[in-house]
Amino acid sequence: MSDTTRRPLPREVADAYVDDLVALDPVTGTYLGVKESASKLPDTSPAGQEALAELARATLARLDEAERRPGADSDIERRCARLLRERLTAELAVHEADEGLRAVGNMHTPVHSVRDVFTITPTATDEDWAAVAERLRAVPAALRGYRESLTLGLERKLYAGPRPTATFIEQLTEWSDLDGEGRGWFEDFASQGPESLRAELDEAARAATAAVVGLRDWVRDVYAPTIEGAPNTVGRERYGRWARHFNGTDLDLDEAYAYGWSEYHRILGEMKKEAEKVLPGAETPWTALAHLDEHGAHIEGVEETRAWLQGLMDEAIEALDGTHFELAERVRKVESRIAPPGSAAAPYYTSPSADFSRPGRTWLPTMGQTRFPVYDLVSTWYHEGVPGHHLQLAQWAHVAENLSRYQATVGGVSANVEGWALYAERLMDELGFLTDPEQRLGYLDAQMMRAVRVIIDIGMHLELEIPAHSPFHPGERWTPELAQEFFGAHSSRPADYVESELVRYLSMPGQAIGYKLGERAWLLGRENARRRHGEAFDAKAWHMAALSQGSLGLDDLVDELSRL
């Protein structure tokens, strides 16, 4: 056999990358269901970050070789190779700009990953809890590595924004003292373990909490004073790099900003019509939504709300399976959960493990509430659960053997995933699931939030001018303060949610725009396929083919969807 025929194909290179990544990043391994990862945490220091970068560089070199092998030009190999090259190149661009040395925010930091991974770590047996104890003992080292990265960032004058830093300090404070008596999040988590491991778990959890306190004190007393006066926004160059990372394309940011405004005006017109049905004569759509906060349909109780959301997803699966989708039995299972205290305000979803031993799960942050308006839940759970994130990401896991593990898991592009979930909300409206005026106004409010995200995320980071046709501060340039005011005036969400969202946009530039821009790509791909097939277009077949492609960046998504 010649050397040429022994070279791996792109999918083999991609899957070898996943194996090597799991060895360096046990958090990723846990999300994938790798048992050996459950007791470990990654190296979050500059050396750990560089090891990940070296893996990416070596994988790209192997990919160069693989693409010269016979058979590498097949559709399935070509698609995987394009994704792998685009993703690793985008990740390296972020790394080489030293963005990992100023990773501070309210969602997307190594510390959040360290805490959040415990919520999906197996805990069914004493053996599982023994691994939890070992992972708890690894928390102090992980937090030290993170602090080492931030310290190097300070030396190089690479500063996070003061506002995300202040929020981060508040989160660390909450994680270290949930009840006002010094009982931290890790201790609360460990208290669920078996009595046979009680002493070991408690000791490890106390050490983890002490590490959180130590990090909080350093960020508060050293980091925050050093970065005082630094900008909260990132500018066009950094924004473009992050936008590529989250969207899988080099965006025309000015065109995207204009698109956000066009969607704002379209959705506002629809909201006004729907608001008139909810509260005739309402001054604004948000006046009608405020009326629903007091007088609309509600769910009382946290557990009752969790159960209601489970029922909503179960009902959606029953209605959609066999009519608009063709779901495997293991894809039909999804769990509703309550998010742990100290989470950001937005609901979220976690994928099933590769073998489905851990199902897909939606998570509701309660933010201290016990009463939840229905209008704010329905389309959100169509987004997070069914037919949104769950159907896409669980289907990827289901067909992983026909793709590559990389395409089905760690190669995910945020704008593809969030774009599908926003498309899923719109699909449910198209299919007649949102005829109730309260629920439809809530859906439109959620759509408006995504349009507003495009406007303010691009606008404030690039300090763009607010157009003359805007009803809000025309001719002025965006600032975070104006962005928060604009968001608050065009959202039914409470002030703490708006604050949390704004901090999220400041610390994850370019991510929030992917919902609307990704939805646009999904809609365009469907329309192109419908035109090509004419009356023979089969929406169910198209949906399943689209969901079985694995991840794609927006550069490739429209093209591939149009071919189906």
Secondary structure, DSSP 8 states (H G I E B T S, - for coil): --HHHHS--HHHHHHHHHHHHHHH-HHHHHHTT-GGGTT-----SHHHHHHHHHHHHHHHHHHHHHTTSTTTTSHHHHHHHHHHHHHHHHHHHHHHTTGGGG--SSSSSHHHHHHHGGGTS--SSHHHHHHHHHHHHHHHHHHHHHHHHHHHHHHTT----HHHHHHHHHHHHHHH-SSSSS--HHHHHHTTS-GGGHHHHHHHHHHHHHHHHHHHHHIIIIIHHHHTT--SS-HHHHHHHHHHHHHSS---HHHHHHHHHHHHHHHHHHHHHHHHHHSTT-SSHHHHHHHHHHHS-EEESHHHHHHHHHHHHHHHHHHHBTTTB---GGGG-EEEEE--TT--SS-EEE---TTSSS-EEEEE--TT-SEEEGGGTHHHHHHHTTTTHHHHHHHHHHTGGGS-HHHHTTT--HHHHHHHHHHHHHHHHHTTS--SHHHHHHHHHHHHHHHHHHHHHHHHHHT-B--TT-SSSTT-B--HHHHHHHHHHT--S-HHHHHHHHHHHHHSTTTTTHHHHHHHHHHHHHHHHHHHHGGG--HHHHHHHHHTS----HHHHHHHHHH-
